C-alpha cells in the first residue's frame, strides 16, 4: 500500500544550494555622491541576509563607475566565478549596483538563462530565472541607464550654462583657486598669482624662453597648490592661456571666447606681447630658418654651437612691428648652460671690433673674392679712398672688406668671410673671442 502511494506521489527534483556572494559598489563620480557608502551597503545587506536566513560565502567590493561595460575588475571576476560555478547567487543593495549599462545587464540575464545564476536579491526585490522577474530586472537596469544618460546630459548643460555666466568649468589654472562659495566661484591665489604675472613680464619684456622660465621657477622653488613643479609643456600652455587676462574658451573645440567674471591677473596688452614672443617663424621650403652667424660661433662655456631665435615686438607708441634676433648657446652638450643671450646688433659690434685683430688667410681670401673686387671698389666710401687712389692701390684691404660684408653682405657672404679666420670663434659672457689655430708652414 505504501509502495503504491509512493509511486503515485510525484518526486520533487532536489535543487543545488545557493552559494551567495555579496557585491557592493560605489562610484566617486558626482552623480553617485548621494548613494550609500560601500561599508553601509555591506552592513545593511548582511543584516538582511541574517533576516533571510542565508549565508554569505564572500563579500566583494569596489569603487568604480558602471557606466561602461567590462571596465570593473572586481565585478568582472565575480561574473567569471559565476560562470565557473563558484557562486550562483548575488546579494546587492540595488540592481543599479550591478549594472547601469546594457552590456553588463545582458550578461546577467544570459547567466540566468544558462542556469548558472539562480537568484539576485536586493533590499527591495528578488530576481530569479522567471520571465517576469528577468523582465523586471531588465526594466530596472534600463531605467538606471536612462537616468545615467540623462544625468550626463544635464551635467553638460550645467557646464555650458556655467561658462555662459562667465565662470570657467573645471580646475582653475595655477594662480587661481576654485572657491565654490557664493557668487565668486574662482578667486585669485594671492601666493602664486604674482609669480604667474612676473612670468608673463619676463617673456614679454626680457625675451625669456620657456626654459628660462622653468629654470627661474625651479630656482625659487615654485610649485602648484598640489606641490608639483611646473613642467615645460605646462609653462607654455600657461603663457598661451587667455584665462589670465580675463577670457576663456569652453569647450576647447569651440572657438567662441567667454568673458570671465574672475579677476584677471594680467592685462591683455601684456598677453598679446607674450604671444608675439612665442610666435614660431614658419619654416622655409628648403628647411628651417637660418641666421647670419650660426654655424660659425661656439659657446665658450660648453663648446656647443651657438643658435639663434627671432622675435617680433610691436612698439606701443607707433604700432610698428620690429624684428629682433637673439643668439645663445644651443645647449646640446649641457642643458643647464647659463650663458646669457646676445642681440644680433650687439654681436655685430663684437665682430667688428674683433676684425682688426683677426688673422685672415689673405691668399685664400683674395682668390675667393677676386670676382667681388669690382663690386667692392664701388663702395669706396667704406675705406675712405677716392677713385684715383683705387687705380693706384689695387691691393685688397681684406679687413675693411670684411667689415663691410659683416654689415651689408648676405648670410652666405658673412659666413664665407669668417671662414678665413685663423682660429675658432667663441661667444662667452656676450663677448666674442678667437682660439688661434697653429699656422701652417706655407704661410709662416
Residue pairs with C-beta under 8 A, 6 or more apart in sequence:
15 118
16 88
18 54
18 88
18 89
18 118
18 119
19 57
19 86
19 87
19 88
19 89
20 49
20 54
20 55
20 56
20 57
20 87
20 89
20 90
20 91
21 56
21 57
21 58
21 59
21 60
21 78
21 81
21 87
21 89
21 90
21 91
22 42
22 45
22 46
22 49
22 56
22 58
22 59
22 60
22 90
22 91
22 92
23 60
23 61
23 74
23 75
23 78
23 90
23 91
23 92
23 97
23 98
24 38
24 41
24 42
24 45
24 59
24 60
24 61
24 92
24 93
24 97
25 38
25 41
25 61
25 62
25 63
25 64
25 66
25 72
25 74
25 75
25 92
25 97
25 98
26 32
26 35
26 36
26 37
26 38
26 41
26 63
27 35
27 63
27 64
27 65
27 66
28 63
29 65
30 155
31 148
31 151
31 152
31 155
36 44
36 93
38 61
38 63
41 61
41 92
41 93
41 97
42 59
42 61
44 93
44 123
45 91
45 92
45 93
45 123
46 56
48 91
48 121
48 123
49 55
49 56
49 91
52 121
54 89
54 91
54 121
56 91
57 87
58 87
60 74
60 77
60 78
61 74
62 72
62 73
62 74
62 75
64 71
64 72
64 73
64 74
64 75
65 71
66 72
66 75
66 96
66 97
66 98
66 99
66 100
66 101
66 104
67 100
67 101
67 148
68 101
68 103
69 101
69 102
69 103
69 104
69 107
70 76
70 103
70 104
75 98
75 104
78 87
78 90
79 107
79 111
81 87
82 88
82 90
82 111
82 116
82 117
83 111
83 116
85 116
88 116
88 117
88 118
88 119
89 117
89 118
89 119
89 120
89 121
90 98
90 117
90 119
90 120
90 121
91 120
91 121
91 122
92 98
92 120
92 121
92 122
93 122
93 123
94 122
94 123
94 124
95 120
95 122
95 125
95 127
95 137
95 140
95 141
95 144
96 140
96 141
96 144
98 104
98 105
98 108
98 120
98 141
99 105
99 108
99 141
99 144
99 145
100 141
100 144
100 145
100 148
101 145
101 148
102 141
102 142
102 145
105 137
105 138
105 141
105 142
105 145
108 117
108 120
108 137
108 141
109 134
109 137
109 138
111 117
112 118
112 127
112 128
112 129
112 134
113 129
115 129
117 129
118 128
118 129
119 126
119 127
119 128
120 126
120 127
120 128
120 137
121 127
125 136
125 140
126 133
127 133
127 134
127 136
127 137
159 169
159 250
160 250
162 169
162 185
163 169
163 248
163 250
163 258
164 258
165 261
166 258
166 259
166 260
166 261
166 262
167 185
167 186
167 260
167 261
167 262
168 186
168 243
168 248
168 250
168 258
168 260
168 262
169 250
171 178
172 178
172 186
172 262
173 238
173 241
173 243
173 244
174 189
174 192
174 196
174 224
174 225
174 230
174 234
174 238
175 188
175 189
175 192
175 193
175 195
175 196
175 197
175 244
175 265
176 186
176 187
176 188
176 189
176 193
176 243
176 262
176 265
177 186
177 187
177 188
177 189
177 225
178 185
178 186
179 185
179 186
179 187
184 261
184 262
185 262
186 260
186 262
187 262
187 263
188 262
188 263
188 265
189 225
192 222
192 224
192 225
193 265
195 217
195 220
195 222
196 238
196 244
196 265
196 266
197 265
197 266
199 213
199 217
199 235
199 238
199 239
200 239
200 244
200 266
200 270
200 271
200 274
201 270
202 208
202 212
202 213
202 216
203 209
203 213
203 239
203 274
203 277
203 278
204 270
204 273
204 274
204 277
205 273
207 277
207 311
207 324
207 326
207 341
208 216
209 309
210 232
210 235
210 236
210 239
211 232
211 331
213 235
213 239
214 230
214 231
214 232
214 235
215 336
215 338
217 229
217 230
217 235
218 229
222 229
222 230
223 229
223 230
224 230
230 238
236 278
238 244
239 274
239 278
240 275
240 278
242 248
242 249
242 257
242 271
243 260
243 262
244 264
244 265
244 266
244 271
245 264
245 265
245 266
245 267
245 268
245 270
245 271
246 259
246 260
246 262
246 264
246 268
247 257
247 258
247 259
247 260
248 257
248 258
248 260
249 255
249 256
249 257
249 258
250 258
269 316
272 314
273 313
273 314
276 311
276 312
276 313
276 314
277 311
277 313
279 311
279 312
281 289
281 310
283 289
284 290
289 310
290 411
291 308
291 310
291 325
291 327
291 344
291 411
292 344
292 411
292 414
292 415
293 306
293 308
293 327
293 344
293 347
293 351
293 414
293 415
294 305
294 306
294 307
294 308
294 327
295 305
295 415
296 415
296 418
296 419
296 425
297 305
297 306
297 327
297 425
297 426
297 427
297 432
298 304
298 305
298 306
298 424
298 425
298 426
298 427
299 305
299 306
299 329
299 330
299 337
299 339
299 426
299 427
299 428
300 339
300 426
300 427
300 428
300 429
300 433
301 329
301 334
301 337
301 338
301 339
301 428
302 329
302 331
302 333
302 334
302 337
302 339
303 333
304 329
304 330
304 331
304 332
304 333
304 334
304 337
305 330
305 332
306 327
306 328
306 329
306 330
306 427
307 327
307 328
307 329
307 330
308 325
308 326
308 327
308 328
308 344
309 325
309 326
309 328
310 323
310 324
310 325
311 323
311 324
311 325
311 326
312 321
312 322
312 323
312 324
313 321
313 322
313 324
314 320
314 321
314 322
315 321
315 322
324 343
324 344
325 343
325 344
326 341
326 342
326 343
326 344
327 341
327 342
327 343
327 344
327 347
327 427
328 339
328 340
328 341
328 342
329 337
329 339
329 427
331 337
339 427
339 428
339 429
340 429
340 430
342 350
342 427
342 430
346 430
347 427
347 432
348 406
348 407
350 430
350 431
350 432
351 406
351 418
351 432
352 403
352 406
352 407
354 432
354 433
354 434
355 399
355 402
355 403
355 406
356 399
357 434
358 399
358 402
358 421
358 422
358 434
359 421
359 422
359 423
359 436
359 439
360 398
360 399
360 402
360 420
360 421
360 422
361 420
361 422
361 443
362 398
363 443
364 420
365 396
365 398
365 417
365 420
366 396
366 398
368 416
368 420
369 376
369 396
369 398
369 401
369 417
373 396
376 396
376 401
376 404
377 390
379 404
379 408
380 386
380 387
380 389
380 390
382 400
382 403
382 404
383 397
383 400
385 393
398 420
401 417
402 417
402 418
405 413
405 414
405 417
406 414
406 417
409 417
418 425
421 434
422 434
422 436
422 437
422 439
423 434
423 435
423 436
423 437
424 434
424 435
424 437
425 432
425 433
425 434
426 432
426 433
426 434
426 435
